């Protein structure tokens, strides 16, 4: 079976982390052996140099597994107004020595990282739609699965989080459908969630999987949503399948599988859910 495994982490918020959780997360990831680690923003709590230094120690512990990291609104200075206006991503760039947007191809899976943040720190985030259209239409080697990732979520489980969804999301979803995106990943709300796009975006003809990761390390958790991450297994056989397994922190400070959802690409080139999940281990 041709398969890749993506560990989707989000919102560690270095500067506001549960110290005892770090070792448990690293131990669990070492056991799961992901092909790629995707970190969708809010790496720090206040974009301070000391917080980026702590994040650097953590990310070095993830090597040699490839990492795609994207900025969140908390990774832009809040109180240092000159820094926010003149060089909002300086700390992020120093840490990852890379662009704030990047592509990564692993076998027949392409992950496109986008920046949904702004130096003006819009809580909801937004996109320059012309820019993301250009990014997604740029000449590329053909792949079986296309994933787009950024900080702000496209869907949520609770009504209270509606205000945190990406601004301009309907237009963005139309672009994702036109470019045949299979999976859209985000974070920001600290409440893990996965769903098919048809429920929130019934006007979009292509059925896309929408996934949100919780906070992997921060004490800033939600009710019924402790520290967690999503493990995404992509099966690249003739009929592609994507399995989401949510891992929550346990009493032993290790992460354990809690829920599982599995999706298959149907003949219309969209996605539908199937009942049976495989053992993620």
C-alpha positions as MATLAB code, in Angstrom:
seq = 'XXXXXXXXXXXXXXXXXXXXXXXXXXXXXXXXXXXXXXXXXXXXXXXXXXXXXXXXXXXXXXXXXXXXXXXXXXXXXXXXXXXXXXXXXXXXXXXXXXXXXXXXXXXXXXXXXXXXXXXXXXXXXXXXXXXXXXXXXXXXXXXXXXXXXXXXXXXXXXXXXXXXXXXXXXXXXXXXXXXXXXXXXXXXXXXXXXXXXXXXXXXXXXXXXXXXXXXXXXXXXXXXXXXXXXXXXXXXXXXXXXXXXXXXXXXXXXXXXXXXXXXXXXXXXXXXXXXXXXXXX';
ca = [
       0.000    0.000    0.000;
       1.338    3.420   -0.993;
       0.691    5.646    1.996;
       1.989    8.813    3.569;
       1.326    9.958    7.113;
       0.961   13.613    8.088;
       0.944   14.782   11.698;
      -1.124   17.973   11.717;
      -0.143   20.077   14.736;
      -1.382   23.573   15.468;
      -1.328   26.401   17.995;
       1.429   25.323   20.399;
       1.643   28.939   21.680;
       5.183   28.843   23.075;
       5.040   31.247   25.987;
       1.782   29.636   27.150;
       2.445   25.898   26.984;
       1.787   22.945   29.270;
       5.395   22.008   29.951;
       4.635   18.372   30.765;
       2.918   17.820   27.434;
       5.972   18.405   25.209;
       7.706   15.136   26.011;
       4.472   13.188   25.576;
       3.904   14.720   22.160;
       7.438   13.977   21.013;
       7.213   10.387   22.290;
       3.907    9.824   20.489;
       5.167   11.291   17.223;
       8.300    9.174   17.416;
       6.112    6.092   17.725;
       3.795    7.092   14.856;
       6.677    8.006   12.513;
       4.916   10.571   10.292;
       6.238   11.288    6.798;
       5.604   15.011    7.303;
       4.762   17.358   10.168;
       2.448   20.238    9.347;
       2.343   23.100   11.859;
      -0.486   25.531   11.105;
       0.401   28.637   13.041;
       0.301   30.377   16.419;
       3.681   28.911   17.155;
       4.196   31.607   19.797;
       1.953   33.454   22.206;
       3.262   36.986   21.614;
       5.902   36.668   18.837;
       8.702   37.399   21.332;
      12.276   36.354   20.634;
      12.394   34.098   23.705;
       9.244   32.325   22.555;
      10.650   31.704   19.082;
      13.820   30.355   20.736;
      11.733   27.878   22.748;
       9.895   26.894   19.569;
      13.240   26.311   17.867;
      14.246   23.772   20.518;
      10.944   21.966   19.953;
      11.141   21.924   16.158;
      14.723   20.639   16.280;
      13.393   17.715   18.312;
      11.101   16.824   15.394;
      13.967   16.384   12.936;
      14.756   14.639   10.631;
      11.029   14.514    9.794;
      10.258   17.290    7.253;
       8.291   20.208    8.701;
       6.011   22.697    6.976;
       5.301   25.614    9.309;
       2.917   28.489    8.637;
       2.380   31.683   10.631;
      -0.626   32.433   12.800;
      -1.922   35.779   13.993;
      -0.091   35.309   17.331;
       3.220   35.038   15.444;
       2.981   38.726   14.548;
       4.004   41.266   17.235;
       1.028   42.798   19.024;
       2.412   45.507   21.291;
       5.544   46.362   19.287;
       3.812   48.480   16.665;
       6.923   49.370   14.584;
       7.863   45.685   14.342;
       4.300   44.740   13.413;
       4.211   47.288   10.592;
       7.777   47.054    9.249;
       8.732   43.386    9.674;
       5.804   41.373   11.043;
       7.300   37.964   10.187;
      10.901   38.531   11.252;
      10.740   36.093   14.175;
       9.005   33.454   12.102;
      11.525   33.769    9.282;
      14.452   33.556   11.702;
      13.058   30.345   13.153;
      12.213   28.532    9.925;
      14.654   30.275    7.566;
      12.037   30.113    4.860;
       9.165   31.884    3.179;
       5.864   32.229    4.996;
       4.257   30.333    2.105;
       5.709   27.158    0.646;
       4.940   23.964   -1.260;
       6.036   20.461   -0.413;
       5.613   17.356   -2.569;
       5.880   13.916   -1.014;
       5.350   11.038   -3.427;
       2.006   11.882   -5.079;
       0.790   14.362   -2.455;
       1.277   18.129   -2.750;
       0.885   20.349    0.309;
       0.520   24.058   -0.427;
       1.051   26.301    2.584;
      -0.686   29.674    2.474;
      -0.464   32.700    4.763;
      -3.905   33.750    6.022;
      -2.529   36.308    8.506;
      -2.029   40.054    8.233;
       0.252   42.545    9.966;
      -2.984   44.165   11.113;
      -3.718   40.939   13.047;
      -7.254   40.343   11.825;
      -8.594   37.647   14.145;
     -10.453   36.020   11.262;
      -7.629   36.224    8.749;
      -8.157   36.772    5.055;
      -6.635   36.151    1.637;
      -5.697   38.104   -1.419;
      -7.804   35.935   -3.712;
      -5.835   36.836   -6.826;
      -2.614   35.807   -5.116;
      -3.869   32.418   -3.919;
      -5.358   31.705   -7.350;
      -1.947   32.371   -8.869;
      -0.253   30.150   -6.270;
      -2.587   27.246   -6.916;
      -2.535   27.593  -10.716;
       1.266   27.808  -10.999;
       2.802   25.026  -13.141;
       3.164   21.911  -11.029;
       4.104   18.277  -11.318;
       0.803   16.319  -11.380;
      -0.085   14.672   -8.064;
      -2.939   12.468   -6.871;
      -3.801   14.468   -3.744;
      -3.722   18.239   -3.246;
      -3.743   19.692    0.260;
      -3.979   23.371    1.192;
      -3.031   24.493    4.703;
      -3.166   27.828    6.538;
      -3.899   29.075   10.037;
      -7.528   30.150   10.013;
     -10.332   27.568    9.828;
     -12.904   27.124    7.081;
     -15.371   25.297    9.335;
     -16.079   24.771   13.023;
     -18.164   22.626   15.343;
     -19.555   25.345   17.606;
     -21.583   28.435   16.812;
     -19.365   30.562   19.091;
     -16.493   30.062   16.621;
     -18.341   31.394   13.584;
     -16.673   34.759   14.174;
     -13.248   33.114   13.849;
     -13.760   31.578   10.400;
     -11.713   32.945    7.517;
     -13.060   36.119    5.940;
     -13.884   35.640    2.260;
     -14.145   31.895    2.798;
     -16.905   31.394    0.220;
     -14.742   32.890   -2.527;
     -11.722   30.925   -1.291;
     -13.715   27.688   -1.348;
     -14.723   28.341   -4.943;
     -11.059   28.716   -5.878;
     -10.169   25.512   -4.018;
     -12.908   23.632   -5.872;
     -11.828   24.973   -9.267;
      -8.235   23.909   -8.542;
      -9.395   20.442   -7.430;
      -8.143   20.699   -3.863;
      -8.886   17.569   -1.827;
      -8.192   18.668    1.732;
      -8.088   22.053    3.509;
      -6.377   22.222    6.926;
      -6.267   24.925    9.604;
      -6.220   25.623   13.333;
      -6.745   28.841   15.333;
      -9.848   27.903   17.370;
      -8.270   25.160   19.551;
     -11.248   22.894   18.832;
     -10.445   19.921   16.554;
     -12.966   19.225   13.829;
     -13.274   17.449   10.487;
     -16.156   17.570    8.045;
     -17.046   17.508    4.379;
     -17.547   20.896    2.760;
     -21.108   20.283    1.563;
     -22.684   21.033    4.930;
     -21.300   24.575    5.220;
     -20.731   25.261    1.513;
     -23.605   23.539   -0.329;
     -23.115   25.814   -3.349;
     -19.629   24.379   -3.974;
     -19.985   21.391   -6.292;
     -16.759   19.620   -5.349;
     -16.862   17.818   -1.988;
     -13.693   18.795   -0.079;
     -12.499   17.560    3.318;
     -12.113   20.370    5.878;
      -9.908   19.658    8.901;
      -9.075   21.738   11.974;
      -6.442   20.796   14.562;
      -6.656   21.710   18.241;
      -3.824   23.152   20.299;
      -1.041   20.607   20.647;
       0.763   22.171   23.646;
      -0.947   25.250   25.085;
      -2.851   25.484   28.349;
      -5.341   27.617   26.411;
      -7.636   24.648   25.724;
     -11.382   24.430   25.182;
     -14.025   22.436   27.067;
     -13.982   18.801   25.861;
     -10.909   19.610   23.744;
      -7.657   18.978   25.640;
      -4.250   19.146   23.969;
      -4.515   17.223   20.719;
      -3.344   16.779   17.157;
      -4.642   15.094   14.018;
      -2.933   12.174   12.327;
      -3.755   12.074    8.612;
      -3.075    8.857    6.703;
      -3.281    9.214    2.915;
      -3.673    5.989    0.960;
      -2.510    6.509   -2.627;
      -3.851    3.321   -4.205;
      -6.143    3.408   -7.281;
      -8.992    4.872   -5.229;
      -7.409    7.379   -2.821;
      -8.496    7.365    0.817;
      -7.797    9.815    3.640;
      -8.124    8.854    7.299;
      -8.246   11.387   10.161;
      -7.414   10.159   13.650;
      -7.655   12.625   16.521;
      -5.102   12.134   19.309;
      -5.807   13.641   22.750;
      -3.486   13.919   25.732;
      -4.100   11.177   28.294;
      -3.655   10.985   32.065;
      -0.219    9.472   31.439;
       0.795   12.574   29.444;
       0.906   10.561   26.228;
      -1.381   11.124   23.276;
      -3.918    8.421   22.432;
      -6.380    7.986   19.515;
      -9.868    9.207   20.403;
     -11.876    9.430   17.183;
     -11.385    8.368   13.585;
     -13.004    9.471   10.312;
     -12.277    7.986    6.903;
     -12.992    9.414    3.456;
     -12.768    8.051   -0.072;
     -12.641    9.923   -3.363;
     -15.670    9.033   -5.445;
     -16.190    8.990   -9.189;
     -17.210   12.631   -9.309;
     -13.702   13.498   -8.072;
     -15.084   14.702   -4.759;
     -15.004   12.980   -1.383;
     -17.456   10.955    0.688;
     -17.191    9.367    4.120;
     -16.947    5.652    4.755;
     -17.549    3.931    8.058;
     -14.585    1.666    8.691;
     -11.369    3.108   10.122;
      -8.024    1.370   10.253;
      -5.830    1.057   13.308;
      -3.537    4.139   13.105;
      -0.702    2.237   14.771;
];
